[in-house]
């Protein structure tokens, strides 16, 4: 016989995949100690549920609206006659856009979203779960992503330099970082003994992977908090 369902807020409703965004925008702050002892307050904004809709235009609009709102917030403060000395600039400095480790290249979702976001924030594509690949597979995936970025004219953050103005060290560093793109990282919340040193690593039945040594994690960290 036929089945009938009474849709309410507690039951899955496939129609919402078209009419409502399944994504939320969350924010958290963490204090980071710099090498010289000074402290930096880092705000991390996450978008759980991104890409889960059937029509992801809803996600694009929500993210772009949020980014644009931060610019409006700053503009409103700058046009005041008396500015608030404790005003906080909430504009987002950089977006780490994590790519699904498909091995094929950019999805249409990636192309459209990066193009829309890049008007308001620097977008740095990052390959997640780099331990999903062999070395040759990862190299091929990076090549496919860069091919799609060029083919579809996707405006990502580029490590540009000026041969006439910049020093040799800066030029060489940016050349290396440009050749590494997109950064391929893996993550871990656990520390293990790696050659006598306690380090973040991933444990498998066949051994350990040092996430700093075997991925671009440390290089990406240095880009964000160093150079």
Secondary structure, 3 states (H helix, E strand, C coil): CCCCCCCCCCCCCCCHHHHCCCCCCEEEEEEEECCCCCEEEEEEEECCCCCCCCCCHHHHHHHHHHHHHHHHHHHHHHCCCCCCCCCCCCCCCEEEEEECCCCCCCCHHHHHHHHHHCCCCEEEEEECCHHHCCHHHHHHHHHHHHHHHHHCCCCCCCCCCCCCCCCHHHHHHHHHHHHHCCEECCCCCCEEEECCEEEEEEEECCEEEECCCCCCHHHHHHHHHCC
